[in-house]
Amino acid sequence: MDVTFRTRRLQRNFEKSERAIRQWGKDVARKYITRVTQLHAVPDFQTAGKIRAMKLHRLKGDKQGRWSIHLTGRWRLIVTEGSSEEHVVIEEVSNHYDQ
């Protein structure tokens, strides 16, 4: 699948694990890189939903139209479907309960 990043920081954190570790810590950084790699490997968004470990689900409320992918603990990766079924945009990494 074609994966793009909303910000350069998200892209750099994927490309250089030490940057991701510095921003989110070792566990979250490792899962972030794993999940983005998995998204690259699947042919389309529907297939990504079949990977149970991702816990992919549609969000509601103010994040309607976005999808959540489980990282670790309270951390999640927020994505949106791109212009086609074979494209996804990495929007943010967030702490689910961090208000």
N, C-alpha and C positions, 0 to 999 in steps of 0.2 A: 504494500500500500504506500502511496505517496504521503509523506508526513512533512508538514511545515510547522514553524514555530511562530507564535504571535510576537515574541520579542527576541532580540539577539541574545539576551541573557539566558533564556531557556535553551536556545540552540547551543551556546557555548557550554552551558552546564552539561548538556548531553555529550558534546564532543570532548570535553576535558573533565574527567571525573573529580579531579582535585578541586575544581571550582564548585561543583555540585556538593561535595563533602563540606566545603567551607560554608556554603549557604544553608544547607539543610541537615547536615550530619551524615555519618557513614551509612546508616541503614536506609534512610529515605533516598539518599543519592544513588545507592546501589539499585534500589527498586525502580527509581525513575529511569535510569539507564536501561534496565531490563525491560520495563514496560514499553518504552519508546522503540527499543530493538524488536520486541514482539510485534508492535504495530507495523514496523517496516516489513516484517516477514510474512504477514497475512495478506491475502489478495484484496480483501475488502472489509468494510466496517462490520458487516453481518457476520463474517467469519471470526472477527475479533470478539464478538459477543458470545461465541461458543467456547472461548477459553475461560473456564469457570474461575480460575485463580484471579482473573482480572476483576471479577465482580462488577462488570460494566452495567451501569443503569442510568436511566434518564433522570435528570434533575427537575425539580419543581420550583415554584415561587420565582424569586428574582433571578434565578439561574436557569429558567425555562429555556429549552432549546439547546442546552449543553448536556454533556454526558460525564459521568464520574467513573474513574478507574481506580480501584484500591491500590494503595502503595504499601503502607505499613501502619499499624495502629490507627491513629486518627488522620493520617495523611492520605490525600487523594490527588489524583491527576485529573484536571478538568480539560475536556476536549470538546470540539464541535466538529460536525461533519463538514467537509469542505464542499467544493463545487460538484463533486460526484461521489458515488459510493466508494470509490477507490482512493479518496483523499480525506485526510483528517488534519485538523489544526490543533496543536498543543496550545492551550490557552493559559493555564497556570498550574502551579502546585500549591495546594492549600491545606492548612490544618483545619479539618472539618469543624472542630468545636472552638476554634480561635475566633472570637468576636471582635 
